[in-house]
Amino acid sequence: MKKDNCTAILVGKDASIDGSTMIARDEDGYGGINEKLFVVNKARHYDEDYVSKYNGFKMHLEGDGCKWTAAPTADDSEGRWDEQGINEYNVAMSATETEATNARCLGHDPLVADGINEDSMVYITLPFVKTAREGVKRLGRLIEKYGTGESNGIAFSDNKEVWYLETGAGHQWVAARIPDNSYAICPNIMVIQDVDFSDPDNFMWSEGIQEFVEKNHLNNSTDGSFSFRDIFGTKDEADAFYNTPRTWYGQKLFNPSIEQDPTSQEMPFTRVPEKKIGVEDVQKFLTSHYNGTPYDPMDTFSSGSEKEQKMFRSIALDRNQESSILQIRNDVPAKIAGVQWVNFGFYAYSPYVPFYTNIEDTPLNYKVAEHTVDPDSSAYWLYKTLQVIVEPRYHQYIYEVNAYRDDCQSYGIGRIDEIDEKAKDLEGTELINYLTNANDATAGVITKKTKTLMSNLVRQALNSSKYQFERGDNL
């Protein structure tokens, strides 16, 4: 259903401009259509035999689960695919970044066909954890017990820590804590490098992974280091063109003074940015397409040749479905700290909309996405329709589209300030109802801005049709 399609960025609290932690990921479908929703799941007691509709994974799920947001697939006939959200304890989870394990490791620990896969991970983890560290431990232990049918990267955060967990082979995994002053770019390859087994504060791992690697002679290091990327990863030619350029471009944005080869497979997992990173910077990266370089596939006026423009896999592309920036803030009370910035459609054309996560429900048009295209009732189809309008006339429309996105971004930032101020003195049900209604109003304003833009673009297209014909044009 989803394969080799996502891009993630993780930002520690001291690397961000406002002291918040951020984990963010573009969720790209295997094709151009994969109807997505934004929903909230209520707190409840779980006592069920969970069975994945995607691959048949089974486990008994029991315990008190908290409230949590998610971005599931509208049609759940092939699984839940909750993807990413924030729970009521302000723990964020994003799952997954599809990766690959090399054949040597898979020979010793094959993938488990009915193991825990992307479609199930958020559902069996996020409702049951109160910290990011708890999230890593819970999912890691479940993978050890049940195995996994995929190699994946999974991000967790709370207001203090950001973690990245990677699975390798059927039951192996490690997790690394992102340094507070750093960020990480994660394409569809393993990125965690040297694991320090003497530092459990900053690393976690599956039981017996060192013995597994030693017994099967998997570590070719000459200095005694344990690089998860080198031991379990692929590092093949396809990675150099499909994956590493995305890391290169992200690090180019946040560390512009550093020169690197886009196809290098030795770029570091984390870097300290040269300037602090804001949510707007994260949006810029997640909606990018090698802007300002010869590799931009959308810019026909760039210095790049046709070959260069088609050389690397872009972040913004037609398979874009849903992108979320999961922000946990430290400069406001915990009751309003969690904000999920949601973007549906083609990320380079559509805006990120900020939604508080301490809510009772989500806006109506974010809960609906039928197979029939309906921009009026469905936010997903609204932004997919915008994509269809803009793409054929990219150079004609892009300046107006960018102005619209800037306007939505400014509105969203100001909206957060406004809601924070009104919500700070509210508590309990009154607060939750206020934030729920405020989200509805935010969605309504940006939906209206989007429809206005679309109306303008359609009118321009109609007035510039090449099939216009006036009397006398044939003379």
N, C-alpha and C positions, 0 to 999 in steps of 0.2 A: 504493500500500500504506500509506504514511504521508504525511499531508498536513496542514500547518498545525496540528500537534497537540502540540508539545513546549514545555517551559519549562526554562531553564537559569540557573544562578548560578555565577559565577567569583569566587574569593577569593584575593587576594595574600597572601604569607607574613606580611607585617607587619600585615595586617588581621585575621588569624586569632588566636585566643586562645592557641594553642600553637605558633605559628610554622610551621604546615604550609601548603602550598598545597592548594586544593580546587577542582576543577571538577565540577559536578554537573548532572544533567539528568533530567527526567521524560520517559520515552519513552511517548507515548500513541498507540495504534493508531487506525486510521480507524473501526473499530467496537469493540464491547465485548469481542471475543475476538481475541487474537493471541498464541498460546502462546510463552512465552519461557523461555530457559535461562540458566544461568551456567556457563561452561566455561573450561578452560585449554587453550591450543594449545601444543604442545611445540616447542622449537627444532628447526629443520631447514633443509636447503638447498632453496631454491625454484628450480625450472627448469621452468616450465609456461606454457602458453598459456591464461591466465585468460580466461574468458568469463562475463559476468554472465547469470544465468538471468532476471533482472528486465527488463533493457533491451538485452541483447546487446553491452554494452561489452566490448572486447577489448584485451588487452595481454600482452606476454610478460613474465612476472614471474621475475626471476632474482636470486639472491644468497643469502647466509646470513641466515636470519631467526631472531630470538631468541624466547624463550617469551613468551606474552602471554595475558591473560584477555580474555573477551568475553561479551556478552549477546545471543547470536544468536536468531533465530526458529527454533522447533523444526522446522517444516516448511520446508525450504530449496528447495522446488520453484519458488519465485518469487524466489530470491536468498538471500544469506547474512544480511544485516542484522546484522552483528556489534555495531554500535552503540557500545559503550564498554568500555574496559578499561585495564589497566596492564601494561606489558611488564617484562622482567627488569632493564632499566636504570632502572626507576622513572620511565618516561615514561607519562603518561596521555593518552588521547585519547577525545573524545566527539563522535560524528558521527551525526546532524546536527540542527540547529535549522532547520526549513523556513522559507524566507523568500520574497520575491517581488521581481523587478526590474520597473521601470516599462516601459511600452510603447515609449517613445522610445528607451531604451537597447537594448531587445531588437530594435528595428528595424535597428540598426546592427551588432549582434552577437547573432544568434539563439541560443537554447539548442540544444544538440546532442543529438539524440534518443538516440544510442547513446554518449553521453559518460559520464564518471565520475559516478555518482550515489551517494546515501546507502548503498545496499546493499553497495557495494564499497569505500568509502573507508577503513574501518578495516583491512580485510584487505590492501590494497595499500600501507599506510603504516606501521602500528604495529609490525610485526615488524622493520622495517628502520631504525629511528631510535634514537639514543642520547640525544637531548635534545629538549625541546619545540621549540626553534628549528629543529632539523633536521626535525622533523615538519612544521612550517609550510612550510619550503622544499621538501621532497619533494612534498607534496600540491599545493602551488601550482604547481610546475613541471609536474606531471602534468596539471593542469587546463589550463594553457596549451597543452600538447601535444595532449591528447585532447578538451578541452572538457568541459562538463558539461550535463546535461539539466535541472538544477534550480538554483535559487538557495538557498544554504544558509549556515549559520553552524557552524563547527567549532572546538571547544576543544582546546587542548593544554596540558600542564603537566609540569614536573619539580619537583624540590625547590627550585629557585631562581626559576623564571619561570612565568607564566601568559599564554597567548596566545589571541586569538580571531581566526579567519580567516573572512572573508565572501566569497562568490562573487557576482558580479553579471553578468548576461548570460552568453554562452556561454563566454568565456575570461578574463574580468576578475576580479581579486580583490585584496583588501588584507587585512592582518593588523595588529592592534594589540596591544601588550604591556600587560597590566593593571598599573597601578602597584602596587608592593608593598604600599602602605598602603591599597589600594582594593578595592572589589568591583564587579561588573557583573551586572545582571539582563538576560537575553536572552529575550524572547518571540519570536513568529514574524514579526518584521520586522527589517530592517537597523538596526543600532544604532551602528556605528562612525561617528564624526563626523569632525572635521578630521584629515586625514592630513598629517604633516610629512615631506616627502620629503628633508629635510636631516638626518633623525634615524633612520638605519637600525638603531640599537640598540633602538628602540621601535616601529618600523613596518617592515613588508615589503609588497611589492606586485608585481603582475604586470608583466612587461616591456612597456613601451610604453603603460601605462594613461593616463599624462598626455597623450600624443600622441593617443590614441584619444578622450579626452574633449574635447580642444581641437579636433581636426579635425571632430568631429561636433557641436560647439557644445552640449555637454551640461551645462556648469557655469553656472548662473545667478547665482552669487555676485557680489556687487558689491565685495567687499573682497579678492578674490584667494585666498580660502581654498578648500580642496578637501574638502568634506564628502561622504564616501562615501554616507552616509545620504540626503542631499539629492539627490545626482546620480543614484544608482542605485535608491533605494528607491521605495516606492509612496506612503506617507503619505495613504491614502484614508480615507473615513469608516468603512469596515469595520475598519481598523487601530485607530481610536480606541476601538472598543468590544470588539474581539476581542483586541487585543494590549497596548496601552499601559496598561490597568488593572493588568495583572500586574506591569509595571515599577513602577507607582505603589505597589502594595501592598508589593512587596519593599523599595522605598526608604522606605516608611512604617515598616516594621519596623526597619530599620537606621539610619534618620535621622528619627526621629519628630518632631523639632522643625521639619522643613521642610514647608511647606504646598504642595501641588501639586494640579492638576486631574487626575483619573484618565484623562481623555481627551486630555490634552496630548501632542502629538507632539514636544515640545521638551525632554523630560526628559533629563538628561545620561546618557551611556553608562556612566560610572563615577562613584562617589562614595566619599569617605572615611567609613567608618561612625562613628557617635558612640560606639559601644562595640565592642570586639573581638568577632569572630564565631567561634563554636564549631561543631563538626559538628552539635550539637543545634539550633542556630539555622538551619542550612542545611536540616535535616530539617523544622523548623517551617515554613519558607517553601515547600518543595516539597510539603508535604502540606496546604497552606492552601486556603481557599475564601472569602477576604475575611472571615475571622473577625473579629467585633467591629465590623463596618461594616454599613450598610444594604444592602450588595450581596451578603451571604451567602445563597446559594441553598438552604442546608440548614437554616438557623435560622428556623423559622416564628415564633419569639418575638422576632425582632429588630425594630428600629424601621423597617426598610425596607418599602416597599410591595411588592406583588406585581410591579409593573413594575421596581422597583429591583433586586429579587432575581434577576430574569432578564435584567438589563441587560448584564452583563459575563461573558465566558468565564472560568470558574473554573479553578484549577490542578488541584485534586482533582475528578475527574469520572469518569463511567462508562467512558471510553475508556482510563483508566490501565492500563498493562501492566507496565512495568518502570522503576524509577528507580535510578540509581547515583550515589553520592557517591564520587568518586575522590580519595582523600586521600594526599598524599605528605608524610610527616612529617620534621621536621628535628631532633627531640629524641631520636632513637633511631638505631642503626646502619642503614645503607642496606639491609642484608639483610632487615630487618623493617619498612622505612619505608612500603611500599605497602599500603594497606587499601582495599578496595572494599566500600562499604556498599550492600547490595542490598535492594531493596523490590519485591516482586511484588504485583499486585492493585490494589485501590483504596487509594491512598496514605494517605488520611485514616483508614483502619481498620487497615492492616497495618504491621508494624515494619520498620525498617532493620536488617539483619543484617550485622555486620562480618566480612569475609573477608580474611585476608592473601593477597597475590597471588604471593608467592615459594613456590609450591606445585607439586605434581606432578599433582593432580587436584582436582575439586570434589565436594561432597557429592552422594550418589547422587540424592536427590530434587530437586536443582537441575539435574540433567542430563536429566530426563525430563519431557515434556509432550505426551502423545498427544492426539488429537482427543477421545477418550473422557474424560469428567470423572472423575478419580481422585485425590482429596485425599490418599490414603494414600501413593501413590508419587511424586506430583508436587507440589513446592512451589508452582509456578504455580497449579495447580488448588486447592491448599489455601487460598491467599489469595483466589482468585476465588470460592470457595465461601463464605468468610467475608463477602465483599462481598454476596453474595446473601442471606445470613442477616441482616445488619445493616441494609441499606438500607430495607426496608419498615417497620422499627421503630427508625428512627434515634434518635428522642428517648427511647425506652425503654432503648436499649442504650448510647448514646454515652458515658455516664460510666464504665461498666464497660469499654468498649473503650479509652477514653483511659487508664484506670488500667493496663490490660494493656499498652498501647504504652509508657507510662512505665516499667513494670516491665521490659519488653524493652530499652528504651533504657539503663536503669541497668545491667542485666545485661551488655549489650554493652560499655559503657564499662569496667566492672569486668573483664570478660573480656579486653579489650585489655591492661589493666594486668597481669593474671595471665600472659598469654601472653608479653608483652614480657619479664617477669622471668625466665621459664623459658627463653626462646629466646636471650637475650643472649649466652650462653656457648657456643651450638651453632654449628656450621659445616657447610657443604657438604650432602651427602645427609642427614645426621642432622638438620640444621635443616629442610630441605625436607620430610622425612617428618613431623617434629614439627608443623610449621605445617599440613600437609595434614590430619593427624589432629585437630589442634586445631580447624580449621574444621569438620570433621565433628561434633565434640562440640558446638560452638557452635550449629550448625544443628539438632542433635538437641534441645537444651534449648529453643530458641525454637519449634521445631515442636511439642514437647510442650506448651508454654505455650499455643500457638495452639489445639491440639486441646482442651485443657481449657476455654478460653474458649468455643469453639464448642459444646462439650457443655453448658456452663452456659446459653448463649443459647438453644439448641434446647429445653432443658428448660423454660426460662421461657416460651417461645412456646407449648409444648404445654399448660402449666398455665394459660395466659391465653387459650386459644382462645375466641372468641366463639360457637362452636357447641357448647359444653358444655350438656348438658341433663339435669336431674335430675327424678326422679319428683315430680310435683306442680307443676312450673314452669308448667304450663298452667292451673292452677286459680286 
